[in-house]
Amino acid sequence: MAEQDQDKKPPEAPPATREAGASHLHNVFGAGPIRSVLLPPSKNISGCLPWDPASVTVIEKFGPGSVLSAACGGDDGVMALAFSSHKDAETFVNENPAFVGTLATGFCGLVLVWLRATGKVPPSRSLGEVAVFGDGFVPILPFDSSDTFCNIVWNGNIPTVDLLSLVCHGRLLDFVIDLNRRRDFGPPYLPKGKRKREINANYWAAAICQELGTRYYLTTGEYFILNANGIEKNDLPQETLIKIIGRYLNAARQRDPDFPPGELRLPRIKAVIQAIKAEWGYSDPDECTVFGDFISDSLERRPESTLTSAAIAEACQAYRKNRGLPRCSEKVMGQELNRLINQRLGVRQSNDIIEDGKARRGFHGLAFREKAPVSITQMPAMAENCYA
């Protein structure tokens, strides 16, 4: 950890003069995104960012009464993440090495960390603890030194970053997950005719499956809830799934004023179910894969330890049960486990493992991995609430 701290590059101090700051901004932004903008009336300076392009006047020269501003979005991909405090901005930069030595600016108490997005720049959005500025103008450096509403905080460069690679938390993480979902499945709403819109069944199927763990079980033709270990034993009747999806969409409608009206009808919910069936099918892995996973997850070489074959078989049956798989023939399982343990761990079965004073079949130098047990009896919290 100490070596990593030494490698970190501390933020550079802001430029000493206005001229140096203006020169640096032109260098890092380029001629396109950086513009001179006339200051709006003082009562509107601290209004909502970014400034609407239709409400500002772009001028040719940087002079009295103007402020150098960055035009977000467009082909340049310029955008900013606005944090409510220096501490939050520093935490974000430290967690994302691409931002070490980045340019950061201030505006009325906010700290703006700048970047160029590799893909399409998302529109501006407030996320509570952080805001995304992806369009409009953001003031950075005023010409008049008496204006202190914006400034350069860290004098650095602007990294080019894939937004989907960001390490983040809270609502910013939700925002990044949503960007990824839109890239793979399209926007949440699609046009329907000239004036109406409808929900995108593929998008909402992805959201429900990713957040709640819902899957269609190809082996039995039933719906299930997945957890970290595999598939939940109890099936999910379609009537219950309809309630879950209906409540999930209703919660989304209450959060999002753009949610199209009339989309909580049964035919639209069934369209989401069909999308789950088509895109989120789950099938059992083959037996060899299951046994191999069990050995990787549960067994390890350990000198002076022993395990009986019966104990390993019992643990493997429990492992299969946790993944929603049926019991396996003891003979078939024993043969396959013996082969894979020898192949992967280099330990052969012997007949001299002493247990309760008797010799048993088992393995010398083998032990169960030490790890906290994981409960498989709990569905995700949101899914539980939907049953009420």
C-alpha positions as CSV (number, residue, x, y, z in Angstrom):
1,M,0.0,0.0,0.0
2,A,2.8,2.4,0.8
3,E,4.4,1.8,-2.6
4,Q,1.1,2.5,-4.3
5,D,0.7,5.8,-2.3
6,Q,4.2,6.8,-3.5
7,D,3.3,6.3,-7.1
8,K,0.2,8.6,-6.9
9,K,0.7,11.9,-8.5
10,P,-0.6,14.7,-6.4
11,P,-2.9,17.2,-8.1
12,E,-1.2,20.2,-9.7
13,A,-1.9,23.6,-8.3
14,P,-4.1,26.0,-10.3
15,P,-2.3,28.4,-12.8
16,A,-0.8,31.4,-11.1
17,T,-2.3,33.9,-13.6
18,R,-5.4,34.3,-15.7
19,E,-3.4,34.2,-18.8
20,A,-1.7,30.9,-17.9
21,G,-5.1,29.4,-17.0
22,A,-6.6,30.5,-20.3
23,S,-3.7,29.1,-22.2
24,H,-3.9,25.8,-20.4
25,L,-7.6,25.4,-21.0
26,H,-7.2,26.0,-24.7
27,N,-4.5,23.4,-24.8
28,V,-6.3,20.6,-22.9
29,F,-9.8,21.2,-24.4
30,G,-8.8,22.2,-27.9
31,A,-10.3,25.0,-30.0
32,G,-13.7,23.4,-30.3
33,P,-15.0,22.8,-26.8
34,I,-13.6,25.9,-25.1
35,R,-15.5,29.2,-25.8
36,S,-15.7,32.7,-24.5
37,V,-19.2,33.4,-23.2
38,L,-20.7,36.7,-21.9
39,L,-21.6,36.5,-18.3
40,P,-25.4,36.3,-17.7
41,P,-27.0,38.6,-15.1
42,S,-25.6,38.0,-11.7
43,K,-28.8,36.5,-10.4
44,N,-28.5,33.8,-13.1
45,I,-24.8,32.9,-12.6
46,S,-25.4,30.4,-9.9
47,G,-28.4,28.9,-11.6
48,C,-28.7,25.4,-12.9
49,L,-25.7,24.0,-14.7
50,P,-25.0,23.4,-17.5
51,W,-26.1,26.7,-19.1
52,D,-28.5,26.3,-22.0
53,P,-26.7,27.2,-25.3
54,A,-29.8,29.2,-26.3
55,S,-29.5,31.4,-23.2
56,V,-25.8,32.4,-23.6
57,T,-23.9,34.6,-26.0
58,V,-20.7,33.2,-27.4
59,I,-18.2,35.9,-28.3
60,E,-14.9,35.8,-30.3
61,K,-12.5,37.1,-27.7
62,F,-11.9,36.5,-24.0
63,G,-12.3,39.9,-22.4
64,P,-14.1,41.9,-19.7
65,G,-17.5,40.6,-18.7
66,S,-16.8,37.1,-20.2
67,V,-16.0,33.6,-18.9
68,L,-14.1,30.8,-20.6
69,S,-16.6,27.9,-20.7
70,A,-16.6,24.3,-21.9
71,A,-19.2,23.1,-24.4
72,C,-20.1,19.6,-23.3
73,G,-21.2,16.8,-25.6
74,G,-20.9,16.7,-29.3
75,D,-18.1,15.0,-31.3
76,D,-15.4,16.0,-28.8
77,G,-17.0,13.9,-26.1
78,V,-16.2,16.5,-23.4
79,M,-18.2,16.1,-20.2
80,A,-17.8,16.5,-16.4
81,L,-18.7,14.8,-13.2
82,A,-19.6,17.4,-10.6
83,F,-19.0,16.4,-7.0
84,S,-20.4,18.2,-4.0
85,S,-17.1,18.3,-2.1
86,H,-13.3,18.1,-2.6
87,K,-13.3,14.9,-0.6
88,D,-15.8,13.1,-2.9
89,A,-13.8,14.2,-5.9
90,E,-10.5,13.0,-4.5
91,T,-12.0,9.6,-3.5
92,F,-13.3,9.2,-7.1
93,V,-9.9,10.1,-8.6
94,N,-8.0,7.8,-6.3
95,E,-10.3,4.9,-7.2
96,N,-9.9,5.5,-10.9
97,P,-6.2,5.6,-12.0
98,A,-7.1,7.1,-15.4
99,F,-8.0,10.4,-13.6
100,V,-4.7,10.9,-11.8
101,G,-3.4,14.2,-13.0
102,T,-6.8,15.2,-14.3
103,L,-8.2,18.7,-14.8
104,A,-10.7,19.7,-12.1
105,T,-12.6,23.0,-11.9
106,G,-14.8,24.6,-9.3
107,F,-18.3,26.2,-9.6
108,C,-20.1,27.6,-6.5
109,G,-18.8,24.9,-4.2
110,L,-18.9,22.1,-6.7
111,V,-15.8,20.3,-7.9
112,L,-16.0,19.3,-11.6
113,V,-13.8,16.4,-12.8
114,W,-13.4,16.5,-16.6
115,L,-13.1,13.7,-19.1
116,R,-13.7,12.7,-22.7
117,A,-16.1,9.9,-23.1
118,T,-15.2,7.2,-25.7
119,G,-18.8,6.6,-26.7
120,K,-21.9,8.8,-26.9
121,V,-22.0,11.4,-24.2
122,P,-25.0,11.0,-21.9
123,P,-27.3,13.9,-21.3
124,S,-26.9,16.0,-18.1
125,R,-28.5,14.5,-15.0
126,S,-28.4,15.1,-11.3
127,L,-27.7,12.0,-9.2
128,G,-27.8,13.5,-5.8
129,E,-24.2,13.2,-4.5
130,V,-22.9,13.8,-8.1
131,A,-24.1,15.4,-11.3
132,V,-23.4,14.5,-14.9
133,F,-22.8,17.4,-17.2
134,G,-23.1,16.1,-20.8
135,D,-24.5,19.0,-22.7
136,G,-24.6,22.8,-22.6
137,F,-22.0,25.3,-21.4
138,V,-20.1,25.0,-18.1
139,P,-18.1,28.1,-16.9
140,I,-14.5,27.6,-15.9
141,L,-12.4,30.7,-15.8
142,P,-13.8,34.3,-15.5
143,F,-11.9,37.2,-17.1
144,D,-12.4,39.5,-14.2
145,S,-10.4,38.4,-11.1
146,S,-13.1,39.8,-8.9
147,D,-15.5,37.0,-10.1
148,T,-14.9,34.0,-7.9
149,F,-17.9,31.8,-8.7
150,C,-15.7,29.5,-10.8
151,N,-12.0,28.6,-11.0
152,I,-9.4,26.0,-11.8
153,V,-9.0,23.6,-8.9
154,W,-6.4,21.1,-10.2
155,N,-4.4,22.1,-13.2
156,G,-4.2,18.8,-15.3
157,N,-5.2,17.1,-18.5
158,I,-8.5,15.6,-19.7
159,P,-8.4,11.8,-19.8
160,T,-10.3,9.8,-22.4
161,V,-12.4,7.2,-20.5
162,D,-14.9,4.5,-21.2
163,L,-17.8,5.4,-18.8
164,L,-18.6,1.8,-18.4
165,S,-15.2,1.2,-16.8
166,L,-15.6,3.7,-14.0
167,V,-15.3,2.5,-10.4
168,C,-18.1,4.3,-8.6
169,H,-20.8,3.9,-5.9
170,G,-24.3,4.9,-5.1
171,R,-26.5,6.5,-7.8
172,L,-23.5,7.1,-10.0
173,L,-23.0,3.3,-10.1
174,D,-26.7,2.9,-11.0
175,F,-26.2,5.5,-13.8
176,V,-23.3,3.5,-15.2
177,I,-25.2,0.2,-15.0
178,D,-28.1,1.9,-16.9
179,L,-25.7,3.1,-19.6
180,N,-24.5,-0.4,-20.1
181,R,-28.0,-1.7,-20.2
182,R,-29.0,0.9,-22.8
183,R,-26.0,-0.1,-24.9
184,D,-27.0,-3.7,-24.9
185,F,-30.8,-3.6,-25.0
186,G,-31.7,-0.1,-26.2
187,P,-33.4,2.8,-24.4
188,P,-36.1,2.1,-21.8
189,Y,-38.8,3.7,-24.0
190,L,-39.4,3.3,-27.8
191,P,-41.5,5.5,-30.1
192,K,-45.0,4.1,-31.0
193,G,-46.4,6.0,-33.9
194,K,-45.9,9.7,-34.2
195,R,-46.7,10.9,-30.7
196,K,-46.8,7.9,-28.3
197,R,-44.2,5.8,-26.7
198,E,-44.1,2.3,-25.2
199,I,-41.8,0.5,-22.8
200,N,-38.9,-1.4,-24.4
201,A,-39.6,-5.0,-23.2
202,N,-35.9,-6.0,-23.8
203,Y,-34.6,-3.2,-21.6
204,W,-37.0,-3.9,-18.7
205,A,-36.5,-7.6,-18.9
206,A,-32.8,-7.0,-18.5
207,A,-33.3,-4.6,-15.6
208,I,-35.6,-7.1,-13.8
209,C,-33.3,-10.0,-14.4
210,Q,-30.1,-8.1,-13.4
211,E,-31.6,-6.6,-10.3
212,L,-33.9,-9.4,-9.1
213,G,-32.2,-12.4,-10.5
214,T,-35.2,-13.6,-12.4
215,R,-34.6,-16.3,-15.1
216,Y,-36.4,-18.7,-17.3
217,Y,-35.4,-22.3,-16.6
218,L,-35.0,-24.0,-20.0
219,T,-34.9,-27.5,-18.5
220,T,-38.4,-27.4,-16.9
221,G,-40.0,-24.4,-18.7
222,E,-40.4,-22.5,-15.4
223,Y,-39.3,-19.2,-14.0
224,F,-36.9,-19.0,-11.0
225,I,-35.0,-16.6,-8.9
226,L,-31.2,-16.9,-9.2
227,N,-28.8,-16.0,-6.4
228,A,-25.0,-16.1,-6.1
229,N,-24.9,-19.9,-5.9
230,G,-27.3,-20.8,-8.7
231,I,-31.0,-21.3,-9.0
232,E,-33.6,-21.1,-6.3
233,K,-35.4,-24.4,-5.7
234,N,-38.9,-23.1,-5.6
235,D,-40.3,-22.2,-8.9
236,L,-41.8,-18.8,-9.6
237,P,-45.4,-19.2,-10.9
238,Q,-46.2,-16.9,-13.8
239,E,-49.0,-15.2,-11.8
240,T,-46.4,-14.2,-9.2
241,L,-44.0,-13.1,-11.8
242,I,-46.7,-10.8,-13.3
243,K,-47.1,-9.2,-9.9
244,I,-43.3,-8.8,-9.5
245,I,-43.0,-7.1,-12.9
246,G,-46.1,-5.0,-12.4
247,R,-44.8,-3.6,-9.1
248,Y,-41.3,-3.1,-10.5
249,L,-42.7,-1.1,-13.4
250,N,-45.0,0.8,-11.2
251,A,-42.0,1.8,-9.0
252,A,-40.2,3.0,-12.1
253,R,-43.2,5.0,-13.2
254,Q,-43.3,6.8,-9.8
255,R,-39.6,7.6,-10.1
256,D,-39.5,8.7,-13.7
257,P,-41.9,11.4,-15.0
258,D,-41.1,10.3,-18.6
259,F,-42.6,6.8,-18.1
260,P,-45.2,6.5,-20.8
261,P,-48.8,6.2,-19.6
262,G,-50.9,3.1,-20.1
263,E,-47.9,0.7,-20.0
264,L,-48.8,-1.2,-16.8
265,R,-51.4,-3.3,-18.8
266,L,-51.2,-7.0,-18.7
267,P,-50.2,-7.4,-22.4
268,R,-47.2,-5.1,-21.8
269,I,-46.2,-7.0,-18.7
270,K,-46.5,-10.3,-20.7
271,A,-44.2,-8.7,-23.4
272,V,-41.6,-8.3,-20.7
273,I,-42.1,-12.0,-19.6
274,Q,-41.6,-13.1,-23.2
275,A,-38.3,-11.0,-23.4
276,I,-37.1,-12.8,-20.2
277,K,-37.9,-16.1,-21.8
278,A,-36.1,-15.3,-25.0
279,E,-33.0,-13.5,-23.6
280,W,-32.6,-14.7,-20.0
281,G,-32.9,-18.5,-20.2
282,Y,-31.0,-20.6,-17.8
283,S,-29.8,-24.2,-18.3
284,D,-28.0,-26.7,-16.1
285,P,-24.3,-27.1,-16.7
286,D,-23.1,-30.5,-17.7
287,E,-22.2,-32.9,-14.9
288,C,-18.4,-32.7,-15.4
289,T,-18.6,-28.9,-15.1
290,V,-20.6,-29.2,-11.8
291,F,-18.0,-31.6,-10.3
292,G,-15.1,-29.4,-11.5
293,D,-16.8,-26.3,-10.0
294,F,-17.3,-28.2,-6.7
295,I,-13.6,-29.2,-6.5
296,S,-12.5,-25.6,-7.3
297,D,-14.9,-24.0,-4.8
298,S,-14.7,-26.5,-2.0
299,L,-11.5,-28.5,-1.9
300,E,-7.8,-27.7,-1.4
301,R,-4.5,-29.4,-0.8
302,R,-3.5,-29.2,2.9
303,P,-0.7,-31.3,4.5
304,E,-1.6,-33.6,7.3
305,S,-5.3,-33.3,6.6
306,T,-7.6,-36.1,5.5
307,L,-11.1,-36.4,4.0
308,T,-13.2,-39.4,3.6
309,S,-14.8,-40.1,0.2
310,A,-18.2,-40.2,2.0
311,A,-17.7,-36.7,3.4
312,I,-16.7,-35.3,0.0
313,A,-19.7,-37.0,-1.6
314,E,-22.1,-35.5,1.1
315,A,-20.6,-32.1,0.5
316,C,-21.0,-32.4,-3.3
317,Q,-24.6,-33.4,-3.0
318,A,-25.2,-30.3,-0.8
319,Y,-23.4,-28.2,-3.4
320,R,-25.6,-29.5,-6.2
321,K,-28.7,-28.8,-4.0
322,N,-27.6,-25.2,-3.5
323,R,-27.5,-24.9,-7.3
324,G,-30.9,-26.3,-7.8
325,L,-29.7,-29.6,-9.2
326,P,-31.0,-33.1,-8.4
327,R,-29.1,-35.7,-6.4
328,C,-26.6,-37.7,-8.4
329,S,-25.9,-41.4,-8.3
330,E,-23.3,-42.1,-5.6
331,K,-21.5,-44.5,-7.8
332,V,-21.3,-42.1,-10.8
333,M,-20.4,-39.2,-8.6
334,G,-17.7,-41.1,-6.7
335,Q,-16.0,-42.2,-10.0
336,E,-16.0,-38.7,-11.4
337,L,-14.8,-37.0,-8.3
338,N,-12.0,-39.5,-7.9
339,R,-10.9,-38.8,-11.5
340,L,-11.1,-35.0,-11.2
341,I,-9.4,-34.8,-7.8
342,N,-6.5,-36.8,-9.1
343,Q,-6.4,-34.8,-12.3
344,R,-6.7,-31.3,-10.7
345,L,-5.2,-31.7,-7.3
346,G,-2.9,-34.6,-7.8
347,V,-4.2,-36.6,-4.9
348,R,-5.2,-40.3,-5.4
349,Q,-7.8,-42.1,-3.4
350,S,-6.6,-44.5,-0.7
351,N,-8.3,-47.0,1.6
352,D,-6.5,-46.2,4.9
353,I,-8.3,-43.0,6.1
354,I,-9.1,-43.8,9.8
355,E,-12.5,-42.6,11.0
356,D,-14.2,-43.9,14.2
357,G,-11.4,-46.5,14.5
358,K,-12.1,-47.9,11.0
359,A,-10.3,-47.6,7.7
360,R,-12.3,-45.7,5.1
361,R,-11.8,-44.7,1.5
362,G,-10.6,-41.1,1.2
363,F,-7.7,-38.8,0.5
364,H,-4.6,-37.8,2.4
365,G,-3.5,-34.1,2.2
366,L,-7.0,-32.9,1.2
367,A,-9.3,-30.5,3.1
368,F,-12.4,-28.4,2.7
369,R,-11.8,-24.8,1.9
370,E,-12.6,-22.5,4.8
371,K,-15.2,-20.0,3.9
372,A,-18.4,-18.5,5.4
373,P,-21.5,-20.4,4.5
374,V,-23.9,-18.7,2.0
375,S,-27.6,-18.9,2.5
376,I,-29.6,-19.7,-0.5
377,T,-33.0,-19.4,1.1
378,Q,-33.4,-15.6,0.7
379,M,-34.7,-13.9,-2.4
380,P,-33.5,-10.4,-3.3
381,A,-35.1,-7.8,-1.1
382,M,-37.0,-6.2,-3.9
383,A,-38.5,-9.5,-5.0
384,E,-39.6,-10.2,-1.5
385,N,-41.4,-6.9,-1.3
386,C,-43.2,-7.7,-4.5
387,Y,-44.9,-10.8,-3.0
388,A,-46.7,-8.7,-0.4
